[in-house]
Amino acid sequence: MDGSVATLAPVFAAAFATRNPWTGFLVGMAASLGAGISMGFAEALSDDGVLSGRGRPWIRGGVCGGLTTLGGVGHTLPFLLGNFWVATWIAVAVVALELAVIAWIRNRYMDTPLLGAIFQVVLGGFLVFLVGILIGNL
């Protein structure tokens, strides 16, 4: 959740600050790739997998980094469209889908109760999304 959701703020801040979908796309790609690299290395280097039993570090890092990048790219791609408002509303729909998937994963694989997972993910995602829009409108 961390990396994918964290990319929301820069994407939407850039898009709203400029009202230019291309700028939102460029910032979103930079944020997505940067977050993926950061999260991948952080996960791979966090432990060797022996103490935690979490498996091979470079595989964990690759999966974590790849999925973080994918999440960020998901809500960045709509900004390839030429119309700012169409791109924004499609990106909002993608964000809603991403948050639902993250909540489901937390429930299914991390034993988080579904309502708790929805609350955590949607509240966190909404706050980050709102920060991006608010800063973009300054």
C-alpha positions as CSV (number, residue, x, y, z in Angstrom):
1,M,0.0,0.0,0.0
2,D,2.7,2.5,1.0
3,G,4.4,3.1,-2.4
4,S,1.3,2.9,-4.6
5,V,-0.7,5.2,-2.4
6,A,2.2,7.6,-1.8
7,T,2.3,8.2,-5.6
8,L,-1.2,9.7,-5.5
9,A,-0.1,13.0,-4.0
10,P,2.5,14.0,-6.5
11,V,0.4,12.9,-9.5
12,F,-2.6,14.8,-8.5
13,A,-0.7,17.8,-7.2
14,A,1.1,18.2,-10.5
15,A,-2.0,17.6,-12.5
16,F,-4.1,20.1,-10.6
17,A,-1.3,22.7,-10.3
18,T,-0.8,22.8,-14.1
19,R,-4.2,21.5,-15.4
20,N,-1.9,19.8,-17.9
21,P,-2.4,16.0,-18.2
22,W,1.0,15.5,-19.7
23,T,2.7,17.1,-16.7
24,G,0.6,14.8,-14.4
25,F,1.7,11.8,-16.5
26,L,5.4,12.7,-16.3
27,V,5.3,13.3,-12.6
28,G,3.3,10.2,-12.1
29,M,5.8,8.0,-14.0
30,A,8.7,9.5,-12.1
31,A,6.9,9.0,-8.7
32,S,5.8,5.4,-9.7
33,L,9.3,4.3,-10.8
34,G,11.0,6.0,-7.9
35,A,8.6,4.5,-5.4
36,G,9.0,1.1,-7.0
37,I,12.8,1.2,-6.8
38,S,12.7,2.5,-3.3
39,M,10.2,0.0,-2.0
40,G,12.0,-2.9,-3.8
41,F,15.3,-2.1,-2.3
42,A,13.9,-1.4,1.1
43,E,12.1,-4.8,1.1
44,A,15.0,-6.7,-0.3
45,L,17.4,-5.2,2.2
46,S,15.1,-5.3,5.3
47,D,16.1,-8.8,6.3
48,D,17.6,-12.0,4.8
49,G,14.4,-13.9,5.3
50,V,15.9,-16.3,7.8
51,L,14.7,-14.6,11.0
52,S,11.3,-13.5,9.7
53,G,10.6,-16.5,7.5
54,R,9.5,-14.2,4.7
55,G,11.4,-15.9,1.9
56,R,14.2,-14.8,-0.4
57,P,14.9,-11.0,-0.1
58,W,15.5,-10.3,-3.7
59,I,12.3,-12.0,-4.8
60,R,10.3,-10.1,-2.1
61,G,12.0,-6.9,-3.2
62,G,11.2,-7.5,-6.9
63,V,7.6,-8.3,-6.2
64,C,7.2,-5.4,-3.8
65,G,8.9,-2.9,-6.2
66,G,7.1,-4.2,-9.2
67,L,3.7,-4.0,-7.7
68,T,4.4,-0.6,-6.2
69,T,5.4,0.6,-9.7
70,L,2.3,-1.0,-11.2
71,G,0.0,0.6,-8.7
72,G,1.4,4.0,-9.4
73,V,1.4,3.6,-13.2
74,G,-2.2,2.5,-13.0
75,H,-3.5,5.8,-11.8
76,T,-0.9,7.7,-13.9
77,L,-1.8,6.2,-17.4
78,P,-5.2,8.1,-17.6
79,F,-3.2,11.3,-17.8
80,L,-2.0,10.3,-21.3
81,L,-5.5,11.5,-22.4
82,G,-5.6,15.0,-23.6
83,N,-8.5,16.2,-21.6
84,F,-7.6,17.1,-18.0
85,W,-11.1,16.4,-16.5
86,V,-11.6,13.1,-18.4
87,A,-8.1,11.9,-17.3
88,T,-8.7,13.0,-13.7
89,W,-12.1,11.2,-13.4
90,I,-10.7,8.0,-15.0
91,A,-7.7,8.2,-12.6
92,V,-10.1,8.6,-9.7
93,A,-11.9,5.5,-10.8
94,V,-8.6,3.6,-11.1
95,V,-7.6,4.8,-7.6
96,A,-10.9,3.5,-6.2
97,L,-10.3,0.1,-7.8
98,E,-6.7,0.0,-6.6
99,L,-7.8,0.8,-3.0
100,A,-10.4,-1.9,-3.2
101,V,-7.8,-4.5,-4.4
102,I,-5.4,-3.5,-1.6
103,A,-8.1,-3.8,1.0
104,W,-9.0,-7.3,-0.4
105,I,-5.3,-8.4,-0.3
106,R,-5.0,-7.1,3.3
107,N,-8.1,-9.1,4.2
108,R,-7.2,-12.2,2.3
109,Y,-3.5,-12.6,2.9
110,M,-2.8,-10.5,6.0
111,D,-5.8,-11.6,8.1
112,T,-7.0,-8.1,8.5
113,P,-10.8,-8.0,9.1
114,L,-12.4,-6.7,5.8
115,L,-14.1,-3.6,7.4
116,G,-10.8,-2.7,9.1
117,A,-8.9,-3.2,5.9
118,I,-11.3,-1.0,4.0
119,F,-11.2,1.7,6.6
120,Q,-7.4,1.7,6.8
121,V,-6.8,1.7,3.0
122,V,-9.7,4.0,1.9
123,L,-9.0,6.5,4.7
124,G,-5.3,6.5,4.1
125,G,-5.7,6.6,0.3
126,F,-8.3,9.4,0.5
127,L,-6.1,11.5,2.7
128,V,-3.1,11.2,0.4
129,F,-5.3,11.9,-2.6
130,L,-6.8,15.0,-0.9
131,V,-3.3,16.3,0.0
132,G,-2.3,16.1,-3.6
133,I,-5.4,18.0,-4.8
134,L,-5.1,20.6,-2.1
135,I,-1.4,21.3,-2.7
136,G,-2.0,21.3,-6.5
137,N,-4.7,24.0,-6.0
138,L,-2.4,26.4,-4.0
